[in-house]
Amino acid sequence: MPGSQQTLDRMAEEIFELYRLIAIARSRQPSRAQDLSEGEFLALDALAKQSSLTIGEVQKCIGVVPAQMSRIVRSLEMQRGKGFLKCGINQQDRRRVDMSLTEEGLQAYKDYRTNRLASMYAVLEALDPDDRMDFMRMLRCIREAFSERLNIDTTSKKSTAM
């Protein structure tokens, strides 16, 4: 079909522009949540969904190289003087290190998430209810396509159904 590549290009550009605007909005929000990098948040997110994971499991979940994971772990261990995670030797395999969230880490995760959701809520609230439903249907399709492409199982994640 002629023009379909142009249509896909325009659609991709529109999504990229939305991503850019979201990044700008995030940078303008004064919050302690700004103290977290995206990698740190993703590590906290993985740990919030499991009681304990090895460093390697978290690394695989968030898709970073070992050197990046080391920096993320060090940073989260030292956050705000108390640390957002604790590490310990795995009891079944003493070569592995288990990580879990501290209370401060869980609170930082919740604060970051709440902060990000608040700005999304404000945008969604401005949409007509029918447009909101259409948008959510399409967003779920896009999320599933990304998940398949990245080989990430989203079936165990919380439902965002309306």
C-alpha positions as CSV (number, residue, x, y, z in Angstrom):
1,M,0.0,0.0,0.0
2,P,1.6,3.3,-1.1
3,G,2.2,5.8,1.7
4,S,2.1,3.2,4.5
5,Q,5.8,3.7,5.2
6,Q,5.1,7.5,5.5
7,T,2.2,6.8,7.8
8,L,4.3,4.6,10.0
9,D,7.0,7.3,10.0
10,R,4.6,10.0,11.1
11,M,3.1,7.7,13.8
12,A,6.6,6.9,15.1
13,E,7.5,10.6,15.1
14,E,4.3,11.3,17.0
15,I,5.1,8.7,19.7
16,F,8.6,10.0,19.9
17,E,7.3,13.5,20.4
18,L,5.0,12.3,23.2
19,Y,8.0,10.6,24.8
20,R,10.0,13.8,24.6
21,L,7.2,15.8,26.2
22,I,6.9,13.3,29.0
23,A,10.6,13.6,29.6
24,I,10.3,17.4,29.8
25,A,7.4,17.1,32.2
26,R,9.3,14.7,34.4
27,S,12.3,17.0,34.5
28,R,10.1,20.0,35.6
29,Q,8.5,18.1,38.6
30,P,10.1,19.2,41.9
31,S,10.3,16.0,43.9
32,R,12.5,13.7,45.9
33,A,11.6,11.1,43.3
34,Q,13.9,13.0,40.9
35,D,16.7,11.6,42.9
36,L,16.3,8.3,41.2
37,S,17.6,7.5,37.8
38,E,15.5,5.4,35.4
39,G,17.8,2.4,36.1
40,E,17.4,2.8,39.8
41,F,13.7,3.0,39.5
42,L,13.6,-0.1,37.3
43,A,15.6,-2.0,39.9
44,L,13.3,-0.9,42.7
45,D,10.3,-1.8,40.5
46,A,11.7,-5.3,40.0
47,L,12.3,-5.8,43.7
48,A,8.9,-4.3,44.6
49,K,7.3,-7.1,42.6
50,Q,9.4,-9.9,44.2
51,S,10.4,-10.2,47.8
52,S,14.0,-11.0,46.9
53,L,16.0,-11.3,43.7
54,T,19.6,-11.9,42.9
55,I,21.6,-9.1,41.4
56,G,21.8,-11.1,38.1
57,E,18.0,-11.5,38.1
58,V,17.5,-7.8,38.5
59,Q,20.1,-7.1,35.9
60,K,18.2,-9.3,33.5
61,C,14.9,-7.7,34.3
62,I,16.1,-4.2,33.6
63,G,18.4,-5.0,30.7
64,V,21.7,-3.4,31.8
65,V,25.3,-4.6,31.6
66,P,27.1,-5.7,34.8
67,A,29.0,-2.4,35.2
68,Q,25.8,-0.4,35.1
69,M,24.2,-2.9,37.6
70,S,27.1,-2.4,40.0
71,R,26.6,1.4,39.9
72,I,22.9,1.0,40.4
73,V,23.4,-1.3,43.4
74,R,26.0,1.0,45.0
75,S,23.8,4.0,44.5
76,L,20.7,2.3,45.9
77,E,22.6,1.0,48.9
78,M,23.8,4.5,49.8
79,Q,20.6,6.5,48.9
80,R,19.7,9.2,51.5
81,G,22.0,7.8,54.1
82,K,20.0,4.7,54.9
83,G,19.9,2.8,51.7
84,F,17.0,1.6,49.5
85,L,18.1,-2.0,49.3
86,K,19.9,-4.6,51.3
87,C,22.2,-7.2,49.9
88,G,23.1,-10.6,51.4
89,I,24.7,-13.9,50.3
90,N,22.2,-16.3,48.8
91,Q,21.8,-19.3,51.1
92,Q,21.4,-21.9,48.3
93,D,24.3,-20.6,46.2
94,R,26.9,-18.6,48.1
95,R,28.3,-17.2,44.9
96,R,25.1,-15.2,44.4
97,V,24.0,-12.0,46.1
98,D,20.3,-11.6,47.0
99,M,18.8,-8.1,47.1
100,S,15.6,-6.9,48.8
101,L,14.0,-3.5,49.4
102,T,14.3,-1.7,52.7
103,E,11.3,0.2,54.0
104,E,13.0,3.4,52.7
105,G,13.4,1.7,49.3
106,L,9.8,0.7,49.1
107,Q,8.7,4.2,50.1
108,A,11.0,5.8,47.5
109,Y,9.5,3.4,44.9
110,K,6.0,4.3,45.9
111,D,6.8,8.1,45.8
112,Y,8.4,7.9,42.4
113,R,5.5,5.9,41.0
114,T,2.9,8.2,42.6
115,N,4.7,11.2,41.2
116,R,4.8,9.8,37.7
117,L,1.2,8.6,37.8
118,A,-0.1,12.0,38.9
119,S,1.1,13.8,35.8
120,M,-0.4,11.0,33.6
121,Y,-3.7,11.3,35.5
122,A,-3.9,15.0,34.8
123,V,-3.4,14.4,31.1
124,L,-5.9,11.5,30.9
125,E,-8.5,13.5,32.9
126,A,-8.5,16.2,30.1
127,L,-9.5,13.6,27.5
128,D,-13.1,12.8,26.6
129,P,-14.2,9.5,28.3
130,D,-14.7,7.8,24.9
131,D,-11.3,9.0,23.7
132,R,-9.8,7.8,27.0
133,M,-11.2,4.3,26.4
134,D,-9.9,4.2,22.8
135,F,-6.5,5.4,23.9
136,M,-6.3,2.8,26.6
137,R,-7.3,0.0,24.2
138,M,-4.6,1.1,21.7
139,L,-2.0,1.7,24.5
140,R,-2.5,-1.9,25.7
141,C,-1.9,-3.2,22.2
142,I,1.3,-1.1,21.9
143,R,2.5,-2.3,25.4
144,E,1.9,-5.9,24.4
145,A,3.8,-5.4,21.1
146,F,6.7,-3.9,23.1
147,S,6.6,-6.7,25.6
148,E,6.7,-9.3,22.9
149,R,9.5,-7.6,21.1
150,L,11.5,-7.4,24.3
151,N,10.5,-10.9,25.4
152,I,9.0,-9.6,28.6
153,D,6.1,-11.4,30.3
154,T,3.5,-8.9,31.4
155,T,0.9,-11.4,32.5
156,S,2.0,-11.3,36.1
157,K,1.9,-7.5,36.2
158,K,-1.0,-5.5,37.8
159,S,-3.9,-5.0,35.4
160,T,-4.5,-1.4,34.4
161,A,-8.0,-2.2,33.1
162,M,-10.6,0.5,33.5
